[in-house]
Amino acid sequence: MGICQTKPKVNEPQSKMKKMNTEQRFMPKPSRILDVNYKQIPNKFRRQATQKRVQQIQQFDSDTQGLFGLTNLGNTCFLNSSIQALSNTQPLTDYFMSQLHIKEINPENPLSSQGNVVKSFAQLIRLLWQKVDQYQYDDMKVLKPSQFISTIGNYNPIFAEGTQEDAHEFIAFILDMIHEDLNRIKKKPYVEQAKFMKFPTNEDAEEEWKKYLSRNQSIIVDLFQGQMLDTLSCLTCKSSRYCFEPFMYLSVPVLNRECELQECIEEFLKKETLKGDEGWNCTNCKSRRDSNKKIDLWSMPNILIIHLKRFKFNSQFRAKIRSLVKYPLQNLSFENLVCTKQTEKPTYDLYAVINHSGTLTSGHYTAYAKNRDDLHWYHYNDALVTPVQQPESLNDAYLLFYFKNSVEEFKRQTLEGINVSQKRKTIKNTIVIKQTMLNMHSQQSNSNISDYKKNNNINLAPSISSQAQKKMLFRKQTKHFQIVKASEQPSFQQESYVIQEEN
């Protein structure tokens, strides 16, 4: 049972089995070593795919790491599958294997855990990717995440109580905590979110992104975050309000029939009518009005997480939608789904899936992930890890993890980086706004149109943010997952925790 492996040769004396100390086991491969001031993290998935490295899946490869299972400690399958998906997020693992987090912990951030959560998470990742030889694997193929669970229980007890929890909510929590623990901004300036009454320009988008970066910079921002445009339009006076929002995942509806993933994304981007108490408090009418709500994707992240909203809640019933959603393994394209021309081609390859089988009240989480060393798919079912040809049980897919396949490196997000990119703007990479914007500006004078084109001959910063403030409130009946600031900040214990290796 467990990981695909070969047994030690009969004629191989046990005395020759090598025992490695902790430092040797954690020593990263040369390709994983990064500097704390990195400008980009290599996209190893893409490089290996280009090199077409092929191995026999039945053979044990001593270079293949990351195949440890995780013990279920009582309804912790949601956590185990989430950790395996994040562990197989290659650039994130590279960061922790290089121990860059130690130099970037921000203990003074009141929204952080003073580094306790990120240190525990990093220790678990390094254990999952430790070096072992063929003969040690049988005794070391499963790890207990008890130390990690104990640590996060101090900051969100719901994930450590042994109850069935939601993998999506856990992913949101842990990425937010890692971000705050590693936030490079020591003193956050006060910034005000701009609300535009006309369709915003590329300069407007970059300015709002700069505001976000002035308060939020971390490995999570670098990898997972993008920018969307939220539009509200009054159905009475026809006025509109445009506002840029960061996002870290797309929470898309699942149709009540067999469908393609792109159909779910298109449904997410459709205009929605809000009526009555849900309507917009129109700033022009000075009262709440029926309105249209529209979301547009402005800039796409390097790592894209898509949440399929399979759990439906309303006043009449609660149910799970088990419709088959066909998702592509390669070249998921957003070229016709974004409202601006991207500086990097927005196409993605799948590298991990979190599945939920069962019902709304009783189910089980597992994960599929593509190993960054041998490029083979594996099924992670708590302690059991088995090789597979590709992800199966498509109607159980709950969270999809994609990486941008059009780039060799994932760039760091910095204010300086935006300024540099502005100097390199060319006609070839000019941001082209969709017909909505063109129609809006068609009423301007010829001179204004000429000036507009001149001013907008620019590039959009590659990936943009989505981590909002701290606690997350999940709105189940809207077309997207919102993160809003909680009314109060969590209190954190001042104790320090020594992370110990588990046998």
C-alpha positions in Angstrom: 0.0 0.0 0.0 1.0 3.6 -0.4 3.5 5.1 -2.7 4.7 3.3 -5.8 8.1 1.9 -5.0 10.5 -1.0 -5.4 11.6 -3.1 -2.5 15.2 -3.4 -1.4 17.2 -6.0 -3.3 17.4 -9.3 -1.4 21.2 -9.4 -1.7 21.6 -5.8 -0.5 22.9 -5.9 3.1 20.9 -3.8 5.6 24.2 -2.4 6.9 24.6 -0.4 3.6 21.4 1.5 4.2 22.4 5.1 4.7 20.9 7.3 7.4 20.8 11.0 6.7 20.8 13.7 9.3 18.2 16.4 9.3 20.3 18.9 7.3 21.1 16.4 4.6 17.5 15.4 4.2 16.3 19.0 3.9 19.1 20.0 1.5 17.3 21.4 -1.5 18.3 20.6 -5.1 20.4 23.3 -6.7 17.5 24.4 -8.9 15.4 25.2 -5.9 17.9 27.6 -4.3 16.6 31.2 -4.3 17.8 34.5 -2.9 15.7 36.5 -0.5 15.9 39.4 -3.0 14.7 37.3 -5.9 13.3 39.1 -8.9 11.7 36.0 -10.3 11.1 32.3 -9.4 11.8 29.7 -12.2 8.7 28.1 -13.7 10.1 24.6 -13.4 6.9 22.9 -14.7 7.3 24.7 -18.0 11.0 24.1 -18.3 10.6 20.4 -17.6 7.7 20.1 -20.1 9.8 21.8 -22.7 12.7 19.4 -22.1 10.2 16.5 -22.4 11.6 14.6 -19.5 10.0 11.1 -19.5 10.4 8.3 -16.9 8.8 5.0 -16.3 6.1 5.5 -13.7 6.6 2.0 -12.3 10.2 2.6 -11.4 11.3 4.3 -8.2 13.2 7.4 -9.0 15.5 8.6 -6.2 15.2 12.2 -7.6 11.4 12.2 -7.2 10.4 13.8 -4.0 7.1 15.1 -2.5 5.4 11.7 -2.4 4.7 11.5 1.3 1.2 10.9 2.5 -0.4 12.6 5.5 -2.1 10.8 8.3 -5.8 11.6 8.9 -6.0 12.7 12.5 -9.8 12.8 12.5 -11.8 14.5 9.8 -8.6 16.2 8.6 -8.9 15.1 4.9 -9.8 18.7 4.0 -6.5 19.9 5.4 -4.4 17.0 4.0 -5.6 17.5 0.5 -5.1 21.3 0.7 -1.6 20.8 2.0 -0.8 18.4 -0.9 -2.1 20.8 -3.5 -0.1 23.7 -2.0 3.0 21.5 -1.6 2.9 20.8 -5.3 2.7 24.5 -6.1 6.3 24.4 -7.4 7.4 28.1 -6.9 5.9 28.2 -3.4 7.8 25.0 -2.4 11.0 26.5 -3.9 10.6 29.5 -1.7 10.2 27.4 1.5 12.9 24.9 0.5 15.3 27.8 0.2 14.1 29.0 3.7 13.5 32.5 2.5 10.6 32.8 4.9 13.0 33.0 7.8 14.3 36.4 6.6 10.9 37.8 5.6 8.8 37.1 8.7 7.0 40.2 9.9 6.4 39.7 13.7 5.1 43.2 14.2 2.1 42.8 11.8 -1.0 42.8 14.0 -2.8 40.7 11.4 -0.1 38.0 11.5 0.7 35.1 13.9 4.1 36.6 14.6 5.5 34.0 12.2 4.2 30.9 14.0 1.9 29.7 11.3 4.3 30.2 8.4 7.1 28.5 10.3 5.0 25.5 11.0 3.7 25.4 7.4 7.3 25.7 6.1 8.5 22.9 8.3 5.7 20.6 7.0 6.6 21.5 3.4 10.3 20.7 4.0 9.3 17.4 5.6 7.2 16.5 2.6 10.1 17.3 0.2 12.9 15.9 2.3 15.5 13.7 0.5 15.2 10.0 1.2 16.7 7.1 -0.5 15.0 4.0 -1.9 15.6 1.9 1.2 14.3 4.5 3.7 11.1 5.2 1.9 9.0 2.3 3.3 9.4 3.5 6.9 9.0 7.2 6.1 6.2 7.4 3.6 3.6 9.0 5.9 3.8 12.1 8.0 1.6 13.3 10.9 0.7 17.0 10.5 -0.2 17.2 14.2 2.3 20.0 15.0 0.9 22.1 12.1 -2.7 21.5 13.1 -1.9 22.4 16.7 -0.4 25.7 15.5 -3.2 26.8 13.3 -5.7 25.9 16.0 -4.3 28.8 18.0 -5.4 31.3 15.3 -8.5 29.6 13.9 -9.8 26.8 16.2 -12.4 25.6 13.7 -9.8 23.9 11.6 -8.3 22.0 14.6 -11.5 20.7 16.3 -11.8 17.4 14.4 -14.9 18.5 12.5 -15.6 18.3 8.8 -14.6 21.6 7.3 -14.4 23.2 3.8 -11.1 22.9 1.9 -11.8 26.2 0.1 -12.2 28.1 3.3 -9.0 26.5 4.7 -7.0 27.4 1.5 -8.3 31.0 2.0 -7.3 31.0 5.6 -3.8 29.6 5.3 -2.8 31.7 2.3 -4.0 34.8 4.1 -2.0 33.9 7.2 1.1 33.2 5.2 0.7 36.5 3.5 0.4 38.5 6.7 3.2 36.6 8.4 5.5 37.4 5.4 4.2 40.8 4.5 7.2 42.9 3.4 5.5 46.1 4.3 6.4 46.9 7.9 4.2 50.0 8.3 1.1 50.1 6.1 0.2 53.6 4.9 -3.4 54.7 4.8 -4.8 54.5 1.3 -8.3 55.1 0.0 -9.9 52.9 -2.7 -10.8 55.0 -5.7 -14.3 54.8 -7.1 -14.6 55.8 -10.7 -17.7 57.2 -12.3 -16.3 56.5 -15.8 -14.8 53.3 -17.2 -11.2 53.4 -15.8 -8.1 53.5 -17.9 -4.9 51.4 -17.6 -3.3 54.2 -15.6 -6.2 54.0 -13.1 -5.7 50.2 -12.8 -1.9 50.6 -12.2 -2.5 53.4 -9.7 -4.9 51.2 -7.7 -2.4 48.3 -7.8 0.3 50.6 -6.5 -1.9 51.4 -3.6 -2.4 47.8 -2.9 1.3 47.0 -3.1 2.1 49.9 -0.7 0.3 47.8 1.9 0.7 44.2 0.7 3.9 42.5 -0.7 4.7 38.9 -0.2 5.3 35.6 -2.0 1.5 35.1 -1.9 1.0 38.4 -3.8 3.8 37.5 -6.2 2.2 34.1 -7.1 -1.6 34.0 -6.5 -3.0 37.5 -6.9 -4.9 39.2 -9.8 -7.1 42.2 -10.3 -10.7 42.5 -11.3 -13.0 45.4 -12.0 -16.3 45.6 -10.2 -19.1 47.6 -11.8 -22.4 48.7 -10.4 -25.0 50.4 -12.7 -28.1 52.1 -11.5 -31.2 51.1 -13.5 -33.0 54.3 -12.6 -30.5 57.1 -13.4 -28.2 54.9 -15.5 -25.1 56.1 -13.6 -22.3 53.7 -12.9 -19.5 53.1 -10.3 -16.3 51.3 -11.2 -14.0 49.9 -8.5 -10.8 47.7 -8.7 -10.7 44.7 -6.4 -7.9 42.3 -5.7 -8.6 38.6 -6.1 -6.8 35.4 -5.1 -9.2 32.8 -6.6 -12.2 32.7 -8.8 -15.3 31.2 -7.2 -17.4 30.2 -10.2 -20.9 28.7 -10.3 -21.5 25.1 -11.3 -24.3 24.7 -13.9 -27.0 22.1 -13.3 -25.9 20.1 -16.3 -22.7 18.7 -17.8 -20.6 21.7 -18.9 -17.1 23.0 -19.7 -15.1 24.9 -17.2 -15.1 27.9 -19.5 -18.9 28.0 -19.4 -18.7 28.3 -15.6 -16.3 31.1 -15.9 -18.5 32.9 -18.4 -21.4 32.5 -16.1 -19.4 34.1 -13.3 -18.6 37.1 -15.6 -22.2 37.6 -16.6 -24.1 40.7 -15.6 -26.3 40.2 -12.5 -29.4 42.2 -11.5 -29.6 43.2 -7.8 -33.1 44.1 -6.6 -34.6 45.5 -3.4 -32.4 45.4 -0.4 -29.6 43.9 -2.4 -29.6 46.8 -4.8 -26.9 49.5 -5.0 -27.1 52.6 -2.8 -26.7 54.9 -5.8 -24.5 57.9 -5.1 -26.4 59.9 -7.8 -29.9 59.1 -6.7 -28.9 59.2 -3.0 -31.0 56.0 -2.3 -30.9 52.3 -2.8 -31.9 51.3 -6.4 -32.3 48.2 -8.5 -29.0 47.8 -10.3 -26.8 45.7 -12.4 -23.6 44.2 -11.1 -20.7 43.1 -13.4 -17.3 41.6 -12.8 -14.5 41.9 -15.4 -11.1 40.2 -15.1 -8.4 42.9 -15.6 -5.1 41.2 -14.8 -4.4 37.5 -14.3 -2.2 35.9 -11.6 0.7 33.5 -12.1 -1.0 30.8 -10.1 -4.8 30.6 -10.6 -7.1 28.8 -8.2 -10.6 28.1 -9.4 -13.2 27.2 -6.9 -16.2 25.3 -8.3 -19.3 26.3 -6.2 -20.8 22.8 -5.7 -22.5 23.6 -2.4 -25.8 25.5 -2.9 -27.5 27.2 0.0 -30.8 29.1 0.1 -33.9 29.5 2.3 -35.5 26.4 0.9 -32.7 23.8 0.8 -29.0 22.9 1.0 -27.6 20.7 -1.6 -24.4 19.6 -3.4 -24.3 20.0 -7.2 -22.6 17.0 -8.7 -22.7 18.1 -12.4 -19.7 17.0 -14.5 -17.4 20.0 -15.2 -14.9 19.2 -18.0 -11.7 21.1 -17.2 -8.7 21.2 -19.5 -5.3 19.8 -18.4 -3.5 22.2 -20.7 -3.9 25.6 -22.2 -6.9 26.9 -20.3 -7.1 30.3 -22.1 -8.4 33.6 -20.7 -7.6 35.6 -23.8 -11.3 36.0 -24.6 -12.3 36.3 -20.9 -10.2 39.3 -19.8 -11.1 42.9 -20.5 -7.5 44.0 -21.2 -4.7 42.8 -23.3 -2.2 41.0 -20.9 1.5 41.6 -21.0 1.9 37.8 -20.6 -0.3 35.4 -22.5 -3.1 34.3 -20.0 -2.9 30.5 -20.7 -2.7 27.9 -17.9 -1.8 24.3 -17.3 -3.4 22.2 -14.5 -1.1 20.9 -11.8 -3.4 20.0 -8.9 -7.1 19.2 -8.1 -8.9 18.9 -4.8 -11.9 16.6 -5.0 -14.9 16.3 -2.7 -16.9 13.0 -2.8 -20.0 12.3 -0.9 -22.8 14.6 0.2 -23.1 18.1 1.7 -23.0 16.7 5.3 -20.8 13.7 4.8 -18.0 13.6 2.4 -14.3 13.0 1.8 -11.5 15.1 0.3 -8.6 13.8 -1.8 -6.2 15.5 -4.2 -4.5 14.9 -7.5 -1.2 16.6 -8.1 1.5 16.6 -10.8 4.9 16.0 -9.3 7.4 18.7 -10.2 10.3 16.2 -10.4 9.0 13.4 -12.7 5.9 15.3 -14.2 3.7 12.3 -13.3 0.3 12.6 -11.7 -0.4 11.2 -8.2 -3.5 10.6 -6.1 -3.2 11.8 -2.5 -5.8 10.1 -0.3 -4.6 11.0 3.2 -1.8 8.5 3.9 -2.1 6.6 0.6 -0.3 8.0 -2.4 -0.6 6.2 -5.7 0.4 7.1 -9.3 -2.3 7.7 -11.9 -2.4 8.6 -15.6 -4.3 11.8 -15.0 -7.0 13.2 -12.7 -10.2 11.1 -12.5 -13.7 11.6 -11.0 -14.3 14.9 -12.8 -17.7 15.3 -11.2 -16.0 15.5 -7.8 -13.6 18.3 -8.7 -13.9 21.1 -6.2 -10.7 23.3 -6.5 -8.5 23.5 -9.6 -4.9 24.8 -9.5 -3.4 26.2 -12.7 0.0 27.7 -13.4 0.7 30.2 -16.2 2.4 28.3 -18.9 3.5 31.2 -21.1 6.4 32.4 -18.9 9.8 31.1 -17.9 9.8 32.8 -14.5 7.2 34.1 -12.1 8.1 37.7 -11.4 8.2 39.4 -8.1 5.6 42.2 -7.5 7.2 45.5 -6.5 6.4 49.1 -6.8 9.8 49.5 -8.5 8.9 46.8 -10.9 5.8 48.7 -12.0 7.8 51.8 -12.6 10.4 49.9 -14.7 7.7 48.2 -16.8 6.2 51.6 -17.6 9.5 52.7 -19.3 9.4 49.6 -21.5 5.9 49.9 -22.9 5.7 49.4 -26.6 3.0 49.5 -29.2 3.1 45.7 -29.5 2.1 45.3 -25.9 -0.4 48.2 -25.8 -3.4 47.4 -23.5 -6.5 47.1 -25.6 -9.7 47.8 -23.7 -12.8 45.9 -24.8 -15.6 47.5 -26.8 -17.2 48.9 -23.6 -14.3 51.3 -23.2 -14.1 52.1 -26.9 -17.8 52.9 -27.1 -17.5 55.2 -24.0 -14.6 57.2 -25.5 -16.1 57.4 -29.0 -18.2 60.3 -27.8 -15.1 62.4 -27.0 -13.6 64.9 -29.4 -11.0 63.8 -31.9 -8.3 65.5 -30.0 -9.3 63.8 -26.8 -9.4 60.4 -28.5 -5.9 61.0 -29.9 -4.6 62.0 -26.5 -6.3 59.0 -25.0 -4.6 56.6 -27.4 -1.3 58.2 -26.8 -1.5 58.0 -23.0 -2.7 54.4 -23.1 0.2 53.0 -25.2 1.3 51.0 -22.1 1.5 47.5 -20.5 -0.4 46.2 -17.6 1.6 44.9 -14.6 1.8 41.1 -15.0 0.0 39.8 -12.0 -2.1 41.7 -9.6 -3.4 41.3 -6.2 -6.2 39.6 -4.4 -5.5 39.2 -0.7 -7.8 41.5 1.2 -7.7 42.4 4.8 -8.0 39.6 7.4 -10.9 37.4 8.3 -12.9 36.1 5.5 -16.7 36.3 5.2 -18.1 33.9 2.6 -21.1 35.0 0.6 -22.6 31.8 -0.7 -25.3 33.2 -2.9 -23.3 35.7 -4.9 -21.5 34.9 -8.1 -18.0 35.4 -6.6 -16.2 34.9 -3.4 -15.7 38.1 -1.5 -13.1 38.8 1.2 -14.1 41.7 3.4 -12.5 43.3 6.4 -13.7 42.0 9.7 -15.0 44.4 12.3 -12.2 43.4 14.7 -8.7 42.0 14.5 -8.0 38.6 16.0 -5.9 38.5 19.1 -2.8 36.5 18.9 -0.9 34.6 21.6 2.5 35.9 22.4 4.0 32.4 22.9 6.7 31.1 20.6 6.5 27.6 19.3 9.5 25.3 18.6 8.8 23.4 15.4 10.1 19.8 15.9 10.5 17.1 13.4 8.1 14.3 13.7 8.9 10.6 13.3 
